[in-house]
Amino acid sequence: MTVKAVEGDNVVVDANFPLAGQDLTFEVEIVEIRAASAEELEHGHVHGAGGHHH
């Protein structure tokens, strides 16, 4: 978060990520592939090592 202006009792902040709106390119290496768990298939998304919290 960046403070953009202080105007009396008001503060204007920018909460956008600094790279918002930028095109980013990544090189990745896939090191492992695993089958989805039954719970992941049921929920329609991946769960991390500690399960899910939503």
N, CA, C and O atoms as a Maestro MAE file, in Angstrom:
{
 s_m_m2io_version
 :::
 2.0.0
}

f_m_ct {
 s_m_title
 :::
 protein
 m_atom[216] {
  # First column is atom index #
  i_m_mmod_type
  r_m_x_coord
  r_m_y_coord
  r_m_z_coord
  i_m_residue_number
  s_m_chain_name
  s_m_pdb_residue_name
  s_m_pdb_atom_name
  i_m_atomic_number
  :::
  1 25 0.850 -1.157 0.000 1 A "MET " " N  " 7
  2 3 0.000 0.000 0.000 1 A "MET " " CA " 6
  3 2 0.902 1.227 0.000 1 A "MET " " C  " 6
  4 15 1.892 1.286 0.730 1 A "MET " " O  " 8
  5 25 0.551 2.197 -0.821 2 A "THR " " N  " 7
  6 3 1.334 3.418 -0.942 2 A "THR " " CA " 6
  7 2 0.460 4.616 -0.623 2 A "THR " " C  " 6
  8 15 -0.644 4.738 -1.155 2 A "THR " " O  " 8
  9 25 0.939 5.498 0.237 3 A "VAL " " N  " 7
  10 3 0.234 6.753 0.514 3 A "VAL " " CA " 6
  11 2 0.489 7.682 -0.663 3 A "VAL " " C  " 6
  12 15 1.638 8.013 -0.957 3 A "VAL " " O  " 8
  13 25 -0.572 8.102 -1.335 4 A "LYS " " N  " 7
  14 3 -0.452 8.964 -2.506 4 A "LYS " " CA " 6
  15 2 -0.596 10.438 -2.152 4 A "LYS " " C  " 6
  16 15 0.011 11.296 -2.792 4 A "LYS " " O  " 8
  17 25 -1.406 10.733 -1.125 5 A "ALA " " N  " 7
  18 3 -1.620 12.137 -0.756 5 A "ALA " " CA " 6
  19 2 -2.188 12.215 0.649 5 A "ALA " " C  " 6
  20 15 -2.919 11.331 1.095 5 A "ALA " " O  " 8
  21 25 -1.838 13.282 1.331 6 A "VAL " " N  " 7
  22 3 -2.432 13.596 2.630 6 A "VAL " " CA " 6
  23 2 -3.048 14.974 2.479 6 A "VAL " " C  " 6
  24 15 -2.353 15.952 2.206 6 A "VAL " " O  " 8
  25 25 -4.370 15.043 2.660 7 A "GLU " " N  " 7
  26 3 -5.122 16.285 2.469 7 A "GLU " " CA " 6
  27 2 -5.952 16.541 3.712 7 A "GLU " " C  " 6
  28 15 -7.093 16.091 3.806 7 A "GLU " " O  " 8
  29 25 -5.379 17.268 4.672 8 A "GLY " " N  " 7
  30 3 -6.072 17.517 5.930 8 A "GLY " " CA " 6
  31 2 -6.250 16.221 6.693 8 A "GLY " " C  " 6
  32 15 -5.277 15.534 7.005 8 A "GLY " " O  " 8
  33 25 -7.513 15.885 6.998 9 A "ASP " " N  " 7
  34 3 -7.820 14.641 7.710 9 A "ASP " " CA " 6
  35 2 -7.954 13.440 6.772 9 A "ASP " " C  " 6
  36 15 -8.197 12.324 7.233 9 A "ASP " " O  " 8
  37 25 -7.799 13.652 5.477 10 A "ASN " " N  " 7
  38 3 -7.962 12.578 4.492 10 A "ASN " " CA " 6
  39 2 -6.610 12.094 3.978 10 A "ASN " " C  " 6
  40 15 -5.690 12.878 3.745 10 A "ASN " " O  " 8
  41 25 -6.523 10.790 3.811 11 A "VAL " " N  " 7
  42 3 -5.325 10.179 3.245 11 A "VAL " " CA " 6
  43 2 -5.753 9.369 2.028 11 A "VAL " " C  " 6
  44 15 -6.674 8.556 2.109 11 A "VAL " " O  " 8
  45 25 -5.086 9.594 0.909 12 A "VAL " " N  " 7
  46 3 -5.358 8.840 -0.309 12 A "VAL " " CA " 6
  47 2 -4.281 7.766 -0.427 12 A "VAL " " C  " 6
  48 15 -3.086 8.062 -0.424 12 A "VAL " " O  " 8
  49 25 -4.729 6.505 -0.532 13 A "VAL " " N  " 7
  50 3 -3.784 5.398 -0.644 13 A "VAL " " CA " 6
  51 2 -4.033 4.622 -1.928 13 A "VAL " " C  " 6
  52 15 -5.146 4.594 -2.453 13 A "VAL " " O  " 8
  53 25 -2.978 3.997 -2.416 14 A "ASP " " N  " 7
  54 3 -3.060 3.112 -3.575 14 A "ASP " " CA " 6
  55 2 -2.759 1.712 -3.072 14 A "ASP " " C  " 6
  56 15 -1.637 1.433 -2.649 14 A "ASP " " O  " 8
  57 25 -3.758 0.818 -3.113 15 A "ALA " " N  " 7
  58 3 -3.598 -0.543 -2.614 15 A "ALA " " CA " 6
  59 2 -3.339 -1.543 -3.746 15 A "ALA " " C  " 6
  60 15 -3.366 -2.753 -3.521 15 A "ALA " " O  " 8
  61 25 -3.088 -1.047 -4.952 16 A "ASN " " N  " 7
  62 3 -2.798 -1.938 -6.072 16 A "ASN " " CA " 6
  63 2 -1.390 -2.498 -5.956 16 A "ASN " " C  " 6
  64 15 -0.478 -1.811 -5.496 16 A "ASN " " O  " 8
  65 25 -1.215 -3.734 -6.369 17 A "PHE " " N  " 7
  66 3 0.111 -4.340 -6.404 17 A "PHE " " CA " 6
  67 2 0.961 -3.556 -7.396 17 A "PHE " " C  " 6
  68 15 0.459 -3.183 -8.457 17 A "PHE " " O  " 8
  69 25 2.227 -3.293 -7.092 18 A "PRO " " N  " 7
  70 3 3.065 -2.467 -7.969 18 A "PRO " " CA " 6
  71 2 3.159 -2.957 -9.414 18 A "PRO " " C  " 6
  72 15 3.397 -2.151 -10.313 18 A "PRO " " O  " 8
  73 25 2.980 -4.243 -9.657 19 A "LEU " " N  " 7
  74 3 3.060 -4.760 -11.027 19 A "LEU " " CA " 6
  75 2 1.691 -4.911 -11.684 19 A "LEU " " C  " 6
  76 15 1.587 -5.497 -12.761 19 A "LEU " " O  " 8
  77 25 0.649 -4.393 -11.055 20 A "ALA " " N  " 7
  78 3 -0.694 -4.477 -11.639 20 A "ALA " " CA " 6
  79 2 -0.682 -3.820 -13.014 20 A "ALA " " C  " 6
  80 15 -0.119 -2.739 -13.188 20 A "ALA " " O  " 8
  81 25 -1.300 -4.471 -13.981 21 A "GLY " " N  " 7
  82 3 -1.388 -3.927 -15.329 21 A "GLY " " CA " 6
  83 2 -0.169 -4.208 -16.196 21 A "GLY " " C  " 6
  84 15 -0.168 -3.872 -17.380 21 A "GLY " " O  " 8
  85 25 0.865 -4.818 -15.631 22 A "GLN " " N  " 7
  86 3 2.072 -5.136 -16.393 22 A "GLN " " CA " 6
  87 2 1.962 -6.547 -16.978 22 A "GLN " " C  " 6
  88 15 1.351 -7.430 -16.377 22 A "GLN " " O  " 8
  89 25 2.557 -6.746 -18.149 23 A "ASP " " N  " 7
  90 3 2.658 -8.089 -18.719 23 A "ASP " " CA " 6
  91 2 3.866 -8.769 -18.098 23 A "ASP " " C  " 6
  92 15 4.968 -8.219 -18.117 23 A "ASP " " O  " 8
  93 25 3.669 -9.954 -17.550 24 A "LEU " " N  " 7
  94 3 4.750 -10.702 -16.919 24 A "LEU " " CA " 6
  95 2 4.950 -12.018 -17.660 24 A "LEU " " C  " 6
  96 15 3.983 -12.642 -18.097 24 A "LEU " " O  " 8
  97 25 6.188 -12.433 -17.800 25 A "THR " " N  " 7
  98 3 6.518 -13.705 -18.432 25 A "THR " " CA " 6
  99 2 7.351 -14.517 -17.455 25 A "THR " " C  " 6
  100 15 8.297 -14.000 -16.861 25 A "THR " " O  " 8
  101 25 7.003 -15.785 -17.287 26 A "PHE " " N  " 7
  102 3 7.719 -16.667 -16.374 26 A "PHE " " CA " 6
  103 2 8.198 -17.898 -17.130 26 A "PHE " " C  " 6
  104 15 7.513 -18.390 -18.027 26 A "PHE " " O  " 8
  105 25 9.362 -18.387 -16.769 27 A "GLU " " N  " 7
  106 3 9.820 -19.695 -17.222 27 A "GLU " " CA " 6
  107 2 9.688 -20.632 -16.039 27 A "GLU " " C  " 6
  108 15 10.159 -20.325 -14.944 27 A "GLU " " O  " 8
  109 25 9.048 -21.776 -16.253 28 A "VAL " " N  " 7
  110 3 8.831 -22.725 -15.160 28 A "VAL " " CA " 6
  111 2 9.285 -24.110 -15.585 28 A "VAL " " C  " 6
  112 15 9.359 -24.420 -16.774 28 A "VAL " " O  " 8
  113 25 9.584 -24.932 -14.601 29 A "GLU " " N  " 7
  114 3 9.910 -26.332 -14.831 29 A "GLU " " CA " 6
  115 2 8.956 -27.168 -13.994 29 A "GLU " " C  " 6
  116 15 8.889 -27.003 -12.776 29 A "GLU " " O  " 8
  117 25 8.224 -28.055 -14.632 30 A "ILE " " N  " 7
  118 3 7.326 -28.955 -13.913 30 A "ILE " " CA " 6
  119 2 8.175 -30.081 -13.353 30 A "ILE " " C  " 6
  120 15 8.820 -30.815 -14.101 30 A "ILE " " O  " 8
  121 25 8.174 -30.214 -12.027 31 A "VAL " " N  " 7
  122 3 9.032 -31.214 -11.387 31 A "VAL " " CA " 6
  123 2 8.251 -32.399 -10.846 31 A "VAL " " C  " 6
  124 15 8.842 -33.422 -10.499 31 A "VAL " " O  " 8
  125 25 6.928 -32.278 -10.770 32 A "GLU " " N  " 7
  126 3 6.127 -33.393 -10.266 32 A "GLU " " CA " 6
  127 2 4.682 -33.213 -10.715 32 A "GLU " " C  " 6
  128 15 4.173 -32.094 -10.783 32 A "GLU " " O  " 8
  129 25 4.043 -34.313 -11.016 33 A "ILE " " N  " 7
  130 3 2.614 -34.317 -11.337 33 A "ILE " " CA " 6
  131 2 1.974 -35.373 -10.458 33 A "ILE " " C  " 6
  132 15 2.494 -36.481 -10.333 33 A "ILE " " O  " 8
  133 25 0.848 -35.035 -9.848 34 A "ARG " " N  " 7
  134 3 0.141 -35.997 -9.013 34 A "ARG " " CA " 6
  135 2 -1.328 -35.995 -9.389 34 A "ARG " " C  " 6
  136 15 -1.833 -35.025 -9.955 34 A "ARG " " O  " 8
  137 25 -1.998 -37.065 -9.078 35 A "ALA " " N  " 7
  138 3 -3.439 -37.153 -9.328 35 A "ALA " " CA " 6
  139 2 -4.179 -36.296 -8.306 35 A "ALA " " C  " 6
  140 15 -3.733 -36.149 -7.168 35 A "ALA " " O  " 8
  141 25 -5.296 -35.739 -8.715 36 A "ALA " " N  " 7
  142 3 -6.130 -34.961 -7.798 36 A "ALA " " CA " 6
  143 2 -6.771 -35.884 -6.774 36 A "ALA " " C  " 6
  144 15 -7.105 -37.031 -7.073 36 A "ALA " " O  " 8
  145 25 -6.940 -35.364 -5.553 37 A "SER " " N  " 7
  146 3 -7.641 -36.136 -4.523 37 A "SER " " CA " 6
  147 2 -9.141 -36.082 -4.796 37 A "SER " " C  " 6
  148 15 -9.610 -35.235 -5.557 37 A "SER " " O  " 8
  149 25 -9.876 -36.974 -4.182 38 A "ALA " " N  " 7
  150 3 -11.336 -36.979 -4.334 38 A "ALA " " CA " 6
  151 2 -11.920 -35.651 -3.869 38 A "ALA " " C  " 6
  152 15 -12.851 -35.133 -4.485 38 A "ALA " " O  " 8
  153 25 -11.377 -35.097 -2.784 39 A "GLU " " N  " 7
  154 3 -11.865 -33.818 -2.261 39 A "GLU " " CA " 6
  155 2 -11.602 -32.683 -3.250 39 A "GLU " " C  " 6
  156 15 -12.458 -31.819 -3.438 39 A "GLU " " O  " 8
  157 25 -10.429 -32.676 -3.883 40 A "GLU " " N  " 7
  158 3 -10.122 -31.653 -4.884 40 A "GLU " " CA " 6
  159 2 -11.065 -31.759 -6.071 40 A "GLU " " C  " 6
  160 15 -11.545 -30.745 -6.578 40 A "GLU " " O  " 8
  161 25 -11.331 -32.974 -6.514 41 A "LEU " " N  " 7
  162 3 -12.266 -33.166 -7.622 41 A "LEU " " CA " 6
  163 2 -13.657 -32.682 -7.247 41 A "LEU " " C  " 6
  164 15 -14.341 -32.064 -8.062 41 A "LEU " " O  " 8
  165 25 -14.075 -32.957 -6.032 42 A "GLU " " N  " 7
  166 3 -15.396 -32.523 -5.562 42 A "GLU " " CA " 6
  167 2 -15.485 -31.000 -5.504 42 A "GLU " " C  " 6
  168 15 -16.504 -30.423 -5.885 42 A "GLU " " O  " 8
  169 25 -14.421 -30.344 -5.030 43 A "HIS " " N  " 7
  170 3 -14.423 -28.887 -4.867 43 A "HIS " " CA " 6
  171 2 -14.059 -28.150 -6.148 43 A "HIS " " C  " 6
  172 15 -14.360 -26.964 -6.286 43 A "HIS " " O  " 8
  173 25 -13.416 -28.836 -7.084 44 A "GLY " " N  " 7
  174 3 -13.079 -28.212 -8.358 44 A "GLY " " CA " 6
  175 2 -11.828 -27.357 -8.344 44 A "GLY " " C  " 6
  176 15 -11.623 -26.550 -9.250 44 A "GLY " " O  " 8
  177 25 -10.980 -27.519 -7.323 45 A "HIS " " N  " 7
  178 3 -9.718 -26.771 -7.276 45 A "HIS " " CA " 6
  179 2 -8.703 -27.509 -6.417 45 A "HIS " " C  " 6
  180 15 -9.048 -28.415 -5.658 45 A "HIS " " O  " 8
  181 25 -7.444 -27.105 -6.552 46 A "VAL " " N  " 7
  182 3 -6.338 -27.743 -5.837 46 A "VAL " " CA " 6
  183 2 -6.337 -27.336 -4.375 46 A "VAL " " C  " 6
  184 15 -6.666 -26.199 -4.037 46 A "VAL " " O  " 8
  185 25 -5.966 -28.268 -3.512 47 A "HIS " " N  " 7
  186 3 -5.751 -27.987 -2.095 47 A "HIS " " CA " 6
  187 2 -4.273 -28.157 -1.793 47 A "HIS " " C  " 6
  188 15 -3.627 -29.061 -2.324 47 A "HIS " " O  " 8
  189 25 -3.741 -27.300 -0.953 48 A "GLY " " N  " 7
  190 3 -2.335 -27.396 -0.583 48 A "GLY " " CA " 6
  191 2 -2.084 -28.540 0.382 48 A "GLY " " C  " 6
  192 15 -2.988 -29.300 0.729 48 A "GLY " " O  " 8
  193 25 -0.827 -28.640 0.808 49 A "ALA " " N  " 7
  194 3 -0.416 -29.731 1.695 49 A "ALA " " CA " 6
  195 2 -1.207 -29.746 3.000 49 A "ALA " " C  " 6
  196 15 -1.428 -30.812 3.573 49 A "ALA " " O  " 8
  197 25 -1.634 -28.580 3.474 50 A "GLY " " N  " 7
  198 3 -2.380 -28.500 4.725 50 A "GLY " " CA " 6
  199 2 -3.883 -28.575 4.546 50 A "GLY " " C  " 6
  200 15 -4.630 -28.265 5.474 50 A "GLY " " O  " 8
  201 25 -4.341 -28.980 3.371 51 A "GLY " " N  " 7
  202 3 -5.783 -29.023 3.122 51 A "GLY " " CA " 6
  203 2 -6.272 -27.701 2.568 51 A "GLY " " C  " 6
  204 15 -5.520 -26.976 1.917 51 A "GLY " " O  " 8
  205 25 -7.519 -27.390 2.824 52 A "HIS " " N  " 7
  206 3 -8.072 -26.122 2.336 52 A "HIS " " CA " 6
  207 2 -8.726 -25.376 3.486 52 A "HIS " " C  " 6
  208 15 -9.119 -25.971 4.490 52 A "HIS " " O  " 8
  209 25 -8.834 -24.083 3.326 53 A "HIS " " N  " 7
  210 3 -9.418 -23.229 4.365 53 A "HIS " " CA " 6
  211 2 -10.312 -22.189 3.700 53 A "HIS " " C  " 6
  212 15 -9.910 -21.041 3.511 53 A "HIS " " O  " 8
  213 25 -11.526 -22.600 3.349 54 A "HIS " " N  " 7
  214 3 -12.482 -21.636 2.777 54 A "HIS " " CA " 6
  215 2 -13.878 -21.955 3.209 54 A "HIS " " C  " 6
  216 15 -14.817 -21.255 2.828 54 A "HIS " " O  " 8
  :::
 }
 m_bond[215] {
  # First column is bond index #
  i_m_from
  i_m_to
  i_m_order
  :::
  1 1 2 1
  2 2 3 1
  3 3 4 2
  4 3 5 1
  5 5 6 1
  6 6 7 1
  7 7 8 2
  8 7 9 1
  9 9 10 1
  10 10 11 1
  11 11 12 2
  12 11 13 1
  13 13 14 1
  14 14 15 1
  15 15 16 2
  16 15 17 1
  17 17 18 1
  18 18 19 1
  19 19 20 2
  20 19 21 1
  21 21 22 1
  22 22 23 1
  23 23 24 2
  24 23 25 1
  25 25 26 1
  26 26 27 1
  27 27 28 2
  28 27 29 1
  29 29 30 1
  30 30 31 1
  31 31 32 2
  32 31 33 1
  33 33 34 1
  34 34 35 1
  35 35 36 2
  36 35 37 1
  37 37 38 1
  38 38 39 1
  39 39 40 2
  40 39 41 1
  41 41 42 1
  42 42 43 1
  43 43 44 2
  44 43 45 1
  45 45 46 1
  46 46 47 1
  47 47 48 2
  48 47 49 1
  49 49 50 1
  50 50 51 1
  51 51 52 2
  52 51 53 1
  53 53 54 1
  54 54 55 1
  55 55 56 2
  56 55 57 1
  57 57 58 1
  58 58 59 1
  59 59 60 2
  60 59 61 1
  61 61 62 1
  62 62 63 1
  63 63 64 2
  64 63 65 1
  65 65 66 1
  66 66 67 1
  67 67 68 2
  68 67 69 1
  69 69 70 1
  70 70 71 1
  71 71 72 2
  72 71 73 1
  73 73 74 1
  74 74 75 1
  75 75 76 2
  76 75 77 1
  77 77 78 1
  78 78 79 1
  79 79 80 2
  80 79 81 1
  81 81 82 1
  82 82 83 1
  83 83 84 2
  84 83 85 1
  85 85 86 1
  86 86 87 1
  87 87 88 2
  88 87 89 1
  89 89 90 1
  90 90 91 1
  91 91 92 2
  92 91 93 1
  93 93 94 1
  94 94 95 1
  95 95 96 2
  96 95 97 1
  97 97 98 1
  98 98 99 1
  99 99 100 2
  100 99 101 1
  101 101 102 1
  102 102 103 1
  103 103 104 2
  104 103 105 1
  105 105 106 1
  106 106 107 1
  107 107 108 2
  108 107 109 1
  109 109 110 1
  110 110 111 1
  111 111 112 2
  112 111 113 1
  113 113 114 1
  114 114 115 1
  115 115 116 2
  116 115 117 1
  117 117 118 1
  118 118 119 1
  119 119 120 2
  120 119 121 1
  121 121 122 1
  122 122 123 1
  123 123 124 2
  124 123 125 1
  125 125 126 1
  126 126 127 1
  127 127 128 2
  128 127 129 1
  129 129 130 1
  130 130 131 1
  131 131 132 2
  132 131 133 1
  133 133 134 1
  134 134 135 1
  135 135 136 2
  136 135 137 1
  137 137 138 1
  138 138 139 1
  139 139 140 2
  140 139 141 1
  141 141 142 1
  142 142 143 1
  143 143 144 2
  144 143 145 1
  145 145 146 1
  146 146 147 1
  147 147 148 2
  148 147 149 1
  149 149 150 1
  150 150 151 1
  151 151 152 2
  152 151 153 1
  153 153 154 1
  154 154 155 1
  155 155 156 2
  156 155 157 1
  157 157 158 1
  158 158 159 1
  159 159 160 2
  160 159 161 1
  161 161 162 1
  162 162 163 1
  163 163 164 2
  164 163 165 1
  165 165 166 1
  166 166 167 1
  167 167 168 2
  168 167 169 1
  169 169 170 1
  170 170 171 1
  171 171 172 2
  172 171 173 1
  173 173 174 1
  174 174 175 1
  175 175 176 2
  176 175 177 1
  177 177 178 1
  178 178 179 1
  179 179 180 2
  180 179 181 1
  181 181 182 1
  182 182 183 1
  183 183 184 2
  184 183 185 1
  185 185 186 1
  186 186 187 1
  187 187 188 2
  188 187 189 1
  189 189 190 1
  190 190 191 1
  191 191 192 2
  192 191 193 1
  193 193 194 1
  194 194 195 1
  195 195 196 2
  196 195 197 1
  197 197 198 1
  198 198 199 1
  199 199 200 2
  200 199 201 1
  201 201 202 1
  202 202 203 1
  203 203 204 2
  204 203 205 1
  205 205 206 1
  206 206 207 1
  207 207 208 2
  208 207 209 1
  209 209 210 1
  210 210 211 1
  211 211 212 2
  212 211 213 1
  213 213 214 1
  214 214 215 1
  215 215 216 2
  :::
 }
}
